[in-house]
Amino acid sequence: MANLKIKLVRSLVGSQKGQIATAHSLGLRKIGAETVQPDNDATKGKIAKISHLVEVTED
């Protein structure tokens, strides 16, 4: 199964509480933080919610 590498490129300051919670659920807390997540529907939904804050590449 493929994985996605997700990097937080914009600050969470000023974001809505739900967006901050979504970033934290992906393991992203600071700018520049990276995490590898499985490529499934749940992960894609989380990415869609905070797409303006993250950069995604296939791992």
LINHU-V555507 format. One line per field, one symbol per residue. phi: phi as a letter, one per 40 degrees, with the letter a starting at -180 (. if undefined). A space follows every 10 residues. Layout:
BEGIN
phi=???
END
This chain:
BEGIN
phi=.cbbcbbcbb cccgccdccc ccccccgbbb dgcbabbccb cccccccccb dcbbbbbcb
END
